[in-house]
């Protein structure tokens, strides 16, 4: 899948977001090392804490289907400003793909490419657990 197709897949997920409280949709498209792509959107809850971000939705879908290695993720929002993963999502991505390429997509279709290590330079991983 090309970068443009991956980004468009993330943009397409914006319409699937369940955001009755924040009205802030986010879409994600996660590419596995096999080339398969899993999508996600944010899903809110009135209790806020049970809300799930688009990135984690995509990761959990992929992992539940047996995929554990990811190469890149595109994350789209409806804002001019690029929307980077929250801290919890960064940690979940770190668990599976510390070398992940992260592509942020804004409302104008502009992209910003980063690595997860740039977003989480001192990520916590299993090496700390002995």
C-alpha positions, 0 to 999 in steps of 0.5 A: 500500500502506498503512503497516500493510500494508507493516509486515505484509509485513515481519513476514511475512518473519520466518518466511523468515529463515535464522538458524541462528547468531544466531536473530535473524530480521529481515524487510523490505519495500521500497516502490519509487516505482512502488508495487511492494514487494520483500521481504527477510530476513536470510540467515546464513552460518557464515562470518558475513562473507557474511551478508546483512541483510534490508534489503540482500536487499530492495534487491538484489532490487529493483535486479536487477528494474530498480528504482532509486528507493525511498520507504519501507522497513519493518523488523521484528524479534522484539524489543521494542526497535526494530531499525534498519538496520546501517551497511552497510545504511544505506550501501546505502539511501543509494545509492538513496534518501537521502530514504527513510522508515524504519519500524521494527516491534517484536514488539508491532507498535509502529512508529517512523518515521524518515528515512534522514537521521536514521539517517545524517546525513552519508551518503557519496554520489557527490558525494564522488567528483568 
